[in-house]
Amino acid sequence: MVKQANDAPPPSPEEAKERLEQTLFEIKRVIAGQDAMLERVLVCLLAQGHLLIEGVPGLAKTLTIKTAAGVLGGTFARIQFTPDLVPSDLVGTRIYRAGEGTFDTELGPVFCNFLLADEINRAPAKVQSALLEVMQERQVTIGHDTHRVPEPFLVMATQNPIESEGTYPLPEAQIDRFLLKIVIGYPAHDEELTIVQRQLVPHPELRQALTLDELKELQRAAIGVYVDPALISYAVELATATRSPARYGLMGITDYIAYGASPRGPISVIQAARGLALLRGRDYVLAEDVQALARDAFRHRIVLTYQALAEEVDAEKILDAVLGAVPVPQLDLARTSAA
């Protein structure tokens, strides 16, 4: 009997790290700086989640996902969200063929491996609801038929924080579907110098570092990364502290939080932490992994009060206080793994 590819053992942590480092190296041949963003793109791919990026224009958000698609050999589509967009522009529609008297289904641009939803908050609610189904269910319903999107599937959405005209606040249910949200700023001087210099020469030709089948193997390896129950409890405690800060002695931030992180917060932290551990060559999660990703997993899941907005208290300040107040579990997972 021939052994199927998906029956093969997943790569070891060392093999996974080597493959992922090669992937990052190829992406960084095009993208200068933004190391955190690039790492989170791979983490979301490994954890099979979606990524929301907030940053001013010109920070290589679009180029990043397009480059990642080229390095991984997947299909790429970009949708520029505008107020006049309709759901069929995303998912597709049924077209009547008069000559044949039949309907054909024309699939939309969401049927790809890597989807860039550019300026996602510029589209109205109907479009957001259409995107919500494909993000959560990995499928699209057109008429009475359901169509699966290709696997792997990653939505990377961008938001521009400096414009509010012609934008629509994203529904909380949709924001909650993003595994991580990262906020990126301007590059450092040396990084920007490299960016400018690279514009003076032709872009390097991308080399494929991973196949989609190899990426699926890495996703299976990430699922097998060990997470100690104490770390799961730690992630839940962090979420609880955003809902009931007074229980953790955080009286100073109680009036700033209308709603704390949903249960998807700790789920996202743990799923992403497994991907980050694999990216760093481990088959077990450390508390440092959870701490590194807690802000990215919680910042978009905290609803602030009007008082917080008036006093310019943002989610970052709240999460700084939460991370400082919740005790970190002390584990020697490296010794346990070696044993």
C-alpha positions in Angstrom: 0.0 0.0 0.0 1.3 3.4 -1.0 1.7 5.8 2.0 -0.2 9.0 1.6 1.5 12.3 2.0 -0.8 13.3 4.9 0.1 10.0 6.7 3.8 10.9 6.8 5.2 12.1 10.1 5.3 15.9 10.5 8.8 17.5 10.4 10.8 17.7 13.6 11.1 21.1 15.3 14.7 21.5 13.9 13.5 20.7 10.4 10.5 23.1 10.8 12.7 25.9 12.1 15.1 25.5 9.2 12.3 25.6 6.6 10.6 28.6 8.2 13.9 30.5 8.5 14.5 29.9 4.8 11.0 31.2 4.1 11.7 34.3 6.2 15.0 34.8 4.5 13.4 34.8 1.1 10.7 37.3 2.2 13.3 39.6 3.7 15.1 39.8 0.4 12.2 42.0 -0.6 10.8 43.4 2.7 13.2 45.4 4.8 12.5 45.7 8.5 9.0 44.9 9.9 10.3 41.8 11.5 7.4 41.5 13.9 4.9 41.7 11.0 6.7 39.1 9.0 6.9 36.7 12.0 3.2 37.1 12.7 2.3 36.3 9.1 4.1 33.0 9.5 2.6 32.4 12.9 -0.9 32.9 11.6 -0.2 30.6 8.7 1.0 27.9 11.1 -2.0 28.4 13.4 -4.4 28.6 10.4 -5.7 31.9 11.5 -6.1 35.4 10.0 -4.2 38.6 10.6 -5.3 42.2 11.0 -2.7 44.9 10.4 -3.1 48.5 11.4 -0.6 51.0 10.1 -0.2 54.2 8.0 0.2 53.8 4.2 3.6 52.9 2.8 4.7 50.3 5.3 4.8 47.3 2.9 1.6 45.7 4.1 0.4 44.8 0.6 3.9 43.8 -0.6 4.3 41.5 2.4 1.4 39.3 1.7 2.1 39.3 -2.0 5.7 38.3 -1.4 4.7 35.6 1.1 2.3 34.1 -1.6 5.2 34.0 -4.1 7.6 32.4 -1.6 5.1 29.8 -0.7 3.8 29.1 -4.2 0.2 29.9 -3.4 -2.4 31.9 -5.2 -2.8 35.6 -4.3 -5.7 38.0 -4.6 -6.0 41.6 -3.5 -9.4 43.3 -2.9 -9.5 47.0 -2.4 -12.4 47.6 -0.1 -14.5 50.7 -1.0 -18.0 51.9 0.1 -19.6 50.8 -3.2 -18.3 47.2 -2.9 -21.1 44.5 -2.9 -20.8 40.9 -1.6 -20.7 39.4 -5.1 -17.5 41.3 -5.7 -15.8 39.1 -3.1 -17.5 35.7 -3.2 -18.8 35.6 -6.8 -22.3 35.3 -8.3 -24.6 33.2 -10.5 -24.7 34.3 -14.1 -27.6 33.5 -16.5 -26.6 32.2 -19.9 -29.4 33.3 -22.2 -28.3 31.1 -25.1 -28.3 27.9 -23.0 -31.1 28.9 -20.5 -28.9 27.9 -17.6 -27.1 29.6 -14.7 -23.3 29.4 -14.2 -21.5 30.1 -11.0 -18.7 32.6 -11.3 -16.4 32.4 -8.2 -14.9 35.6 -6.7 -11.4 36.6 -5.7 -11.7 35.0 -2.2 -11.0 31.7 -3.8 -7.2 31.9 -3.3 -4.6 30.9 -0.7 -3.6 34.4 0.4 -6.2 37.1 0.4 -5.3 40.8 1.0 -8.3 42.8 2.2 -7.0 46.2 1.8 -8.5 49.0 4.0 -11.1 46.5 5.2 -13.0 49.1 7.2 -14.1 51.0 4.0 -16.7 48.4 3.1 -20.4 48.3 4.3 -21.9 45.7 6.6 -23.2 43.3 3.8 -19.6 43.0 2.4 -18.3 42.4 5.9 -20.9 39.6 6.5 -19.8 37.9 3.3 -16.2 38.0 4.3 -17.1 36.7 7.8 -18.4 33.4 6.5 -15.3 32.7 4.4 -13.0 33.6 7.3 -14.8 31.4 9.8 -16.2 28.5 7.7 -13.6 28.5 4.9 -16.5 28.3 2.5 -18.8 30.5 0.4 -22.5 29.9 -0.2 -23.8 31.1 -3.6 -27.4 30.4 -4.2 -28.0 26.9 -2.9 -24.4 25.7 -3.5 -21.5 25.8 -1.0 -17.9 26.1 -2.3 -14.8 25.5 -0.2 -11.9 27.9 -0.5 -8.4 26.4 -1.2 -6.3 25.3 1.7 -4.3 26.8 3.2 -6.2 30.0 3.4 -5.1 33.3 5.0 -6.9 36.6 5.1 -4.6 39.5 5.9 -6.6 42.7 6.3 -5.3 46.2 6.7 -6.6 49.3 8.4 -5.5 52.9 8.1 -5.6 54.5 11.5 -5.3 58.1 10.3 -8.5 58.3 8.2 -12.1 58.1 9.4 -14.1 59.6 6.5 -15.8 57.0 4.4 -15.1 54.2 6.9 -17.3 51.7 8.7 -16.4 50.3 12.1 -15.8 46.6 11.8 -18.4 44.5 13.6 -17.1 43.1 16.9 -18.0 39.5 15.7 -15.7 40.0 12.7 -12.8 41.5 14.6 -13.0 38.6 16.9 -12.3 36.2 14.0 -8.9 37.6 13.5 -6.4 35.5 15.3 -4.0 38.4 15.8 -3.9 42.2 15.3 -0.6 43.9 15.0 0.1 47.6 15.0 3.1 48.7 13.0 4.9 52.0 13.0 7.5 53.7 10.8 10.8 51.8 10.2 14.0 52.7 12.0 16.5 54.9 10.2 18.7 52.1 8.9 15.7 50.1 7.8 14.3 53.0 5.9 17.7 53.6 4.3 17.6 50.0 3.1 14.1 50.4 1.8 15.0 53.5 -0.2 18.2 51.9 -1.6 16.2 48.8 -2.8 13.9 51.0 -4.8 16.9 52.1 -6.9 17.5 48.6 -8.3 15.1 45.9 -9.7 13.4 43.7 -7.1 15.0 40.3 -6.7 13.3 37.4 -8.3 11.4 35.4 -5.7 12.5 31.8 -5.0 9.9 29.4 -3.7 11.0 28.3 -0.3 8.0 26.1 0.6 5.3 24.3 -1.3 1.7 24.4 -0.1 2.0 20.7 0.9 5.0 21.4 3.0 3.1 24.3 4.6 0.3 21.9 5.5 2.9 19.6 7.1 4.1 22.4 9.2 0.6 23.2 10.2 0.2 19.6 11.4 3.5 19.9 13.3 2.2 23.1 15.0 -0.9 21.2 16.1 1.4 18.7 17.8 3.3 21.3 19.8 2.9 20.6 23.5 1.1 23.2 25.7 1.3 22.8 29.4 -2.0 23.1 31.2 -0.5 25.8 33.4 0.1 27.9 30.3 -3.4 27.4 29.2 -4.6 28.6 32.6 -2.2 31.6 32.3 -3.8 32.6 29.0 -7.3 32.3 30.6 -6.2 34.3 33.6 -5.0 37.1 31.2 -8.4 37.2 29.5 -10.2 37.1 32.9 -8.1 40.1 34.1 -9.4 42.2 31.1 -13.0 41.3 32.2 -12.6 41.7 36.0 -9.5 43.8 36.6 -10.5 44.5 40.2 -9.9 40.9 41.1 -6.3 41.3 40.2 -5.8 44.6 42.0 -6.2 46.7 38.8 -8.7 49.2 40.1 -7.1 51.9 38.0 -8.2 50.5 34.7 -11.7 49.2 35.7 -13.5 52.3 34.3 -11.7 52.1 31.0 -13.0 48.6 30.0 -16.5 48.2 28.7 -16.0 44.6 27.6 -13.0 42.3 28.1 -11.5 39.8 25.8 -13.8 37.0 24.5 -13.0 33.3 25.0 -11.4 33.5 21.5 -8.7 35.6 23.1 -7.0 32.8 25.1 -7.7 30.3 22.3 -5.9 32.6 19.8 -3.0 33.1 22.2 -2.4 29.3 22.6 -2.9 28.5 18.9 -0.5 31.3 17.9 2.0 30.3 20.7 2.2 26.8 19.2 3.1 28.4 15.8 5.7 30.7 17.4 7.3 27.8 19.3 7.6 25.8 16.1 9.1 28.9 14.4 11.7 29.0 17.1 12.5 25.3 16.8 10.6 23.9 19.8 7.9 21.3 20.2 6.7 22.9 23.4 5.3 26.4 24.3 7.0 28.6 26.9 5.5 31.4 29.0 7.6 33.8 26.9 5.6 32.7 23.8 2.3 33.5 25.5 3.6 36.9 26.7 5.0 37.8 23.3 1.6 37.2 21.6 -0.8 38.3 24.3 -1.0 41.9 23.1 -1.6 40.8 19.5 -4.3 38.4 20.5 -6.2 40.7 23.0 -5.8 44.3 21.7 -8.7 44.0 19.2 -10.9 42.1 21.6 -11.1 44.7 24.3 -13.9 47.3 24.0 -13.0 50.6 25.7 -15.3 53.0 27.4 -15.9 56.6 26.4 -13.9 57.6 29.5 -10.9 55.7 28.1 -11.2 57.4 24.7 -11.5 60.8 26.4 -8.4 60.2 28.6 -6.5 58.7 25.6 -6.1 55.3 27.3 -5.7 52.6 24.7 -5.6 48.8 24.8 -1.8 48.8 25.0 -1.8 50.5 28.4 -4.5 48.2 29.7 -2.6 45.1 28.5 0.6 46.4 30.0 -1.1 46.6 33.3 -2.7 43.1 32.9 0.5 41.4 31.9 2.2 43.0 34.9 -0.5 41.9 37.4 -1.1 38.3 36.4 1.6 35.9 37.8 3.6 34.0 35.2 3.8 30.2 35.8 7.2 28.9 36.5 7.9 25.8 34.3 11.0 23.9 33.2 9.5 22.6 30.0 13.0 22.2 28.4 14.0 19.7 31.1 10.6 18.0 30.8 10.9 17.7 27.0 14.4 16.3 27.3 13.3 13.7 29.8 
